[in-house]
Amino acid sequence: MSLRTSDFDFDLPNDLIAQEPSAVRGQSRLLVLTRHSGSIEHTTFAHLPDYLRAGDLLVLNDTRVFPARLLGHRVPSGGAVECLLLGRLGDRLERYEDWDALVHPGQKLKPGARVEFERDGVRLHGEILGRHFHGRRTVRLWADEGMTVAASIDRIGHMPLPPYIHRADEASDRERYQTVYARTTGSIAAPTAGLHFTPQLIDRLTARGVELTSITLHVGYGTFKPVRVEQVEAHEVDPETYTVSAAVAEALTRAMRERRRIIAVGTTTTRALESLAIEAGTVMPATGSTRLFIHPGHTFRIVQGLVTNFHLPRSSLLMLVAAFGGRERVLAAYREAVERAYRFYSYGDAMLIL
């Protein structure tokens, strides 16, 4: 049955869109949905171990968000410039790095335009090399003597908070808009379901006999891409790079053969896992990019449980969750979450679907 984008709409008061993280990491609320019965429970994220069992394989996304938002000025006019780095292009050169970026004000920044970004005595230089659709630019960056481009970005960049967080980033966001297990730098958005985990909670899960492993999927700007088409199937997601190592593939294979549950932490982890090939019952490791768009009708081959935050109406992420939990049951859970004033989106509360 063909679905329309409007089939994934729901009413969300603006005041439920979380603008700040919870006061203490790990103290968010947790809605638990049993997908076969539709039953709903309300608890807190600290009680996640109570819903898992020994032998469950919990899969995390260990990507690390980098401070991809640069604020600076045009050279020589001094006009304000904002640049969101989306991904490095090609290999690092000796001194220069070329980046795919969103630049504002795009109409004034044509090829050859020069920009500078400076903060706390660190300066990064840039030149627009190419102009593309929807504000995209190819930007060449280089640092002052004695600094690398990567180190300069880390020093002067701002955390790229999502567009629905209507405030400037703060120093605390460098820690809170990052999972405690983040390891591999490359994302411009956090895998937000993982923001609720603490080292103490991970220890409790391990003590309960839950096995933990991690993949890497670098979250791109496409995670915020609206679904503009009327028919769901006509939407296309932007590619995102991912890596699933041989050791992780072996862990997935063992869990499947032993009929243990595989629970994905986040929609990003889910997309990576469901992109993997399975040959003769063996999950194959992979490094590459995925454009997999999961929506109702998708047959899940690996994922049997999902930890996720609450997503935007009509979004591809909500469609993924609805594909896993059932559209009507997920939307009913969302309506109940709104009635009970759960916090939504990146810094919001969480949902467990089993």
Number of C-alpha atoms within 10 A of each C-alpha: 5 8 14 15 19 13 16 20 14 15 9 17 10 9 10 15 22 19 19 16 20 17 8 10 16 20 17 21 20 24 24 23 21 15 17 11 8 16 11 16 12 13 14 16 23 19 14 18 18 11 9 19 15 15 18 21 26 22 24 26 32 24 27 25 24 23 22 24 22 23 19 20 17 19 15 10 9 11 12 15 19 19 23 24 26 21 18 16 13 9 9 12 9 8 13 16 20 21 20 19 23 22 24 17 13 17 9 12 21 14 14 12 15 19 26 22 24 18 14 7 7 15 19 21 19 21 21 21 17 15 17 12 7 9 14 19 26 22 28 20 22 22 22 13 7 5 14 18 19 14 12 19 23 14 16 22 21 21 26 24 23 18 8 14 15 12 11 10 15 12 9 10 16 15 12 19 24 23 24 18 18 19 14 16 13 21 25 26 26 28 29 25 29 24 26 27 18 18 11 11 17 17 11 16 21 15 12 16 15 19 19 18 15 21 21 25 30 26 23 19 19 15 19 16 13 14 17 13 13 13 14 23 16 10 14 16 17 14 18 21 17 24 19 20 16 13 12 19 21 15 17 26 18 16 18 19 10 10 11 16 22 23 24 27 24 24 24 26 26 28 21 26 27 18 19 18 14 15 8 6 11 15 22 17 18 17 14 12 16 18 14 15 20 25 20 20 14 12 12 13 13 21 23 17 23 25 27 28 30 24 18 20 21 19 19 27 23 24 25 20 26 20 18 25 24 18 19 13 19 22 20 15 21 22 15 14 21 17 10 10 15 20 24 24 21 27 26 24 29 28 26 26 21 18
